[in-house]
Amino acid sequence: MGRLGHNIEAWIPVGVALLLAMVTLWLWRVVDGNGPLGQQALRHEPDLIMSDFQAQQLGEDGRVRYTLDALKMVHYPDDDTSHFETVLFTSYDPKSPPVAVRSERAVRSERRDEVVFTGHVVVTRQPAVDQPMTIMRTSILTAYPQRGLEKTDQPVVVDYGHDHLTANSMIIDNKTKVAQFTHAKILYHPPARHP
């Protein structure tokens, strides 16, 4: 093979590395949310489509902060939104049990620090030593990860162990550990008394 052939072969690993770097950059933008690369006017057309999408975000201590699994992910550069189908989002906090959010769809807006889960939204918090498993169901849930807020203006059903709560809306502040419900009704089962 001539000199040109050897030169092309030498550049193939560089080309592969550049391609991997580009894919890694897009994934990093989707997971970490650093905004678009350019500010030019763009049409609302996807620049990245992935099937069987999986992502993890690590904290400063190297532990997994959250995982995101979706059947499909589509990213739009004009408004820097990522659209997900068949979603499982799991949050890990060393001080509390894991929390998983399942939904049919979700849209993450990097600019607004907002994730909107829609379609049969189910939030499950695993039990702790002093708390039972909690399962919440609603049709729409909006989360603000950096602020630690979740809210919905749609009806909510919460099963806290054997107790059952229904409400017309909900706001949860994970930083202050305060939950607000409107028009709430609770079916409470007192703990069994031991003789």
C-alpha positions in Angstrom: 0.0 0.0 0.0 1.3 3.4 -0.9 2.1 6.4 1.4 -1.5 7.7 0.9 -3.0 4.4 2.1 -0.8 4.4 5.2 -1.9 8.0 6.0 -5.6 7.1 5.7 -5.1 4.1 8.0 -3.4 6.3 10.5 -6.3 8.7 10.5 -9.0 6.1 11.0 -8.5 5.8 14.8 -8.6 9.6 15.1 -11.9 9.7 13.2 -13.4 7.1 15.5 -12.2 9.0 18.5 -13.7 12.2 17.2 -17.0 10.5 16.6 -17.1 9.0 20.1 -16.2 12.5 21.5 -19.1 14.0 19.7 -21.6 11.4 21.0 -20.2 11.8 24.5 -20.6 15.6 24.3 -24.2 15.3 23.3 -24.9 12.8 26.1 -23.1 15.0 28.6 -25.3 18.0 27.5 -28.5 15.9 27.9 -27.6 14.6 31.3 -25.7 17.6 32.7 -27.6 20.4 31.1 -25.0 23.0 29.9 -27.1 24.5 27.1 -26.7 24.7 23.4 -23.3 24.9 21.7 -24.3 27.9 19.6 -27.0 30.6 19.8 -27.9 30.7 16.1 -31.6 30.5 15.2 -32.6 26.9 14.6 -35.7 25.1 13.4 -37.4 22.8 15.8 -35.8 19.7 14.4 -34.0 16.9 16.3 -30.3 16.7 16.2 -30.0 13.5 18.2 -32.2 10.4 18.4 -31.4 7.4 20.6 -33.1 4.1 21.3 -32.8 2.2 24.6 -31.4 5.3 26.2 -29.5 5.0 29.5 -27.7 7.7 31.5 -26.2 8.3 34.9 -25.2 11.4 36.8 -22.5 11.2 39.4 -22.1 13.4 42.4 -18.9 15.1 43.5 -18.2 12.1 45.7 -18.4 9.8 42.7 -21.6 8.1 43.7 -24.6 7.8 41.3 -27.0 10.7 41.9 -29.6 9.5 39.4 -30.2 7.2 36.6 -32.4 7.7 33.6 -33.7 4.9 31.3 -36.0 5.5 28.3 -37.1 3.5 25.4 -36.4 6.5 23.2 -34.8 10.0 23.5 -35.0 12.9 21.1 -33.1 16.1 21.6 -34.0 19.5 20.0 -31.2 22.1 19.9 -33.4 25.1 19.3 -35.0 25.1 22.8 -32.5 22.6 24.3 -35.2 20.1 25.3 -34.9 16.3 25.5 -38.1 14.2 25.0 -38.3 10.7 26.4 -40.6 7.8 25.9 -41.3 5.0 28.4 -39.3 6.6 31.2 -37.8 5.3 34.5 -36.0 8.0 36.5 -34.3 6.9 39.8 -32.9 9.3 42.3 -30.3 8.1 44.9 -29.6 10.0 48.2 -27.3 8.4 50.7 -29.5 9.8 53.5 -32.9 8.4 52.2 -34.2 5.4 50.3 -34.2 5.5 46.4 -37.1 7.2 44.7 -38.2 6.0 41.2 -40.5 7.9 38.8 -42.1 6.0 35.9 -44.2 7.6 33.2 -45.1 7.2 29.6 -43.3 10.4 28.5 -41.1 13.1 29.9 -39.6 16.4 28.6 -36.5 17.9 30.2 -35.8 21.6 29.7 -32.2 22.4 30.4 -32.8 26.2 30.5 -35.6 26.0 33.1 -34.2 23.2 35.2 -37.5 21.4 34.6 -38.6 17.8 34.0 -42.3 17.2 33.1 -43.4 13.6 33.5 -46.8 12.8 31.8 -48.9 9.7 31.3 -49.6 7.4 34.2 -47.0 8.9 36.4 -46.0 6.6 39.3 -43.5 7.6 42.0 -42.2 4.9 44.4 -40.1 5.5 47.4 -38.6 2.4 48.9 -39.3 1.8 52.7 -36.9 2.9 55.4 -36.4 1.7 58.9 -39.1 4.2 60.3 -41.2 4.7 57.1 -43.2 2.3 54.9 -43.1 2.2 51.2 -44.8 5.2 49.5 -46.4 5.1 46.1 -47.9 8.2 44.5 -49.9 8.3 41.3 -50.9 11.2 39.1 -51.2 12.2 35.4 -48.6 15.0 35.3 -45.6 15.7 37.6 -43.3 18.6 37.2 -39.9 18.4 38.9 -37.2 21.0 39.4 -34.1 19.0 40.3 -31.8 21.8 41.4 -34.5 23.3 43.6 -35.6 20.0 45.0 -39.3 20.7 44.1 -42.0 18.5 42.6 -45.6 19.7 41.9 -48.8 18.8 40.1 -52.1 20.6 39.7 -53.8 17.3 38.8 -55.4 14.9 41.2 -53.0 12.8 43.3 -53.3 9.5 45.1 -50.7 8.5 47.7 -50.4 5.2 49.5 -48.2 5.5 52.5 -48.0 2.0 53.9 -51.7 1.1 54.7 -52.7 4.8 54.7 -54.4 6.3 51.7 -54.5 10.0 50.7 -56.2 11.7 47.8 -55.8 15.4 46.9 -56.5 17.8 44.0 -52.9 19.1 43.8 -49.6 18.8 45.5 -46.3 20.6 46.0 -43.3 18.9 47.7 -40.1 20.7 48.8 -37.5 18.0 49.3 -35.1 20.5 50.9 -37.5 21.6 53.7 -39.3 18.2 53.7 -42.7 20.0 53.5 -45.5 18.6 51.4 -48.6 20.7 50.6 -51.9 19.2 49.4 -55.2 20.8 48.5 -58.6 19.3 49.3 -56.9 16.3 50.8 -58.7 13.3 52.2 -56.9 10.7 54.3 -57.9 7.2 55.2 -55.8 6.4 58.2 -55.2 3.0 59.8 -53.9 3.3 63.3 -51.1 0.9 64.2 -52.2 -2.4 65.7 -52.1 -2.5 69.5 -50.2 -5.3 71.2 -51.8 -6.9 74.3 
